[in-house]
Amino acid sequence: MPNVMLRNNAAGQLVFYVTKKDHEETVVALEHAGPGAWGGEMELADGSRFYLEPFDQPPKLPLTVRVKRL
Amino acid sequence: MTMNRQETEQLIQEVLEVYPEATGKQRAKHLMANDPSLEKSNKCIVANKKALPGVMTARGCAYAGAKGVVWGPVKDVLNISHGPVGCGQFSRAGRRNYVTGYSGVNVFNDINFTSDFQEKDVVFGGDKKLAKIISELDTLFPLAKGVTIQSECPIGLIGDDIEAVAKKSAKEIGKVVVPVRCEGFRGVSQSLGHHVANDSLRDWVLHGRDDDPSFESTPYDVAITGDYNIGGDAWSSRILLEEMGLRVIAQWSGDGSIPEMQTTRHAKLNLLHCYRSMNYISRHMEEKYGMPWMEYNFFGPTKIAESLRKIAAFFDSTIQENAERVIAKYQPIMDAIIAKYRPRLEGKRVMLFVGGLRPRHVIGAYEDLGMEVIGAGYEFAHNDDYDRTFKELQDGALIYDDATSFELESFVERLKPDLIGSGIKEKYVFHKMGIPFRQMHSWDYSGPYHGYDGFAIFARDMDMTINNPCWQKLKAPWQRAGAEIIQAAA
């Protein structure tokens, strides 16, 4: 369950950042991106996948969340 | 002679041959030939790993990163080096972080405060002594805005509770007291010290004025982050931003102060120069206060113009016009400097081995002078630094992470650069090898190098180092070839 910071980069892509590891990757796929639910399974550019407990509304970014490695 | 990727890989293999097999295998992961098309470094280079036993590297400790780099330049705090006396004394004022003010009155970063641990403090604990020091310091230096406790190794080993002392003393003296858990044995290099110091700023300082509405902000407020004012670097950066019509409300941490840090949240943009040492706090401020951050590069006219435009693009058209005006104002001056020095420096080859941002940031400045960087490496970078380096460096250039003294010397022997930029530990070795050298951590007692004013000094320094007549005098006259002697006599 790494602690990660989600933020949008200058190009508007969602970026996944693990502070402890200095690991920064763009999110290529997010299960629920629309209004109503935001989160779920996400896939990073390096192929790894994580699960984020979905929010009801798209949250204000940047935001530090805990995610589950899949 | 520029090497292509294959030749560089070949060179790496040859240099690694002397190591025992296991060591060679480990070290091979830290060395590579540059490929500017790479986006991510984690597949091709290993960084931020413990140095191997038996080799000599140029790394520092967590205390060096926290006290020396991040906290040291803050002018209005009393940095107590908590532990034995040496760490504080040998890191005092060596980095030349310039400040304004009066030493001992409202500026304290040139004084060594230490708890001078003795055996009995190790046996019985140093918390009482620490509390006493803090209240004594408050009496002696009433204008200080805070106290930081920079732990040295023994504090972590004996398990002193400096956080408790900090909380109690903060109440007693009514000022910020920051415990910094930067014991030297933590982590693999000074890089962890930067992180620890950033976290201490986040937890103990940053929110200090969150419910104080008295600060009047303007739409043009910015903060300079990750500039330690070495030789006046932050000042020569700041004037450019001010000429553009922006207002610099905080400097982190060169010539910075606690009140500035606490009002930073009013800035509209966080300008991040040293990504390695301050990205942590910038990311935190973005999350907490919604303050965007942007990396910039103020080395050399090309990169400065690029950065000024990038910064201006964040603001309205007035600032953008001002930025163009500033660039137009300085460009002729820079052209004159390049016209003067470029003929003397054209084609010279440089190898760099420095810390957090310089191996990539100064490449533009060297290229402005017609020089090429053939090798670059970091002492303590992480993979995200290498992500940012590939694009800046030419194809096939040698990259070395946490190079050992043996590797660095072998690379230099083989590549024969015209200039090396590295630290004081390497300086005299390369002087004796007869190679011009600049100490690029604190600009070899010169500077500033940031900004347009800094570039003028940078160009002059590089010229006077490379073209210094002393390099021709290293061979005794009787060892020189006959033709050379006749030439010298003529």
Chai-1 contact restraints between the chains, C-beta under 6 A:
chainA,res_idxA,chainB,res_idxB,connection_type,confidence,min_distance_angstrom,max_distance_angstrom,comment,restraint_id
A,D22,B,H382,contact,1.0,0.0,6.0,A-B,restraint_1
A,D22,B,D384,contact,1.0,0.0,6.0,A-B,restraint_2
A,E24,B,D384,contact,1.0,0.0,6.0,A-B,restraint_3
A,P62,B,E286,contact,1.0,0.0,6.0,A-B,restraint_4
A,P62,B,E287,contact,1.0,0.0,6.0,A-B,restraint_5
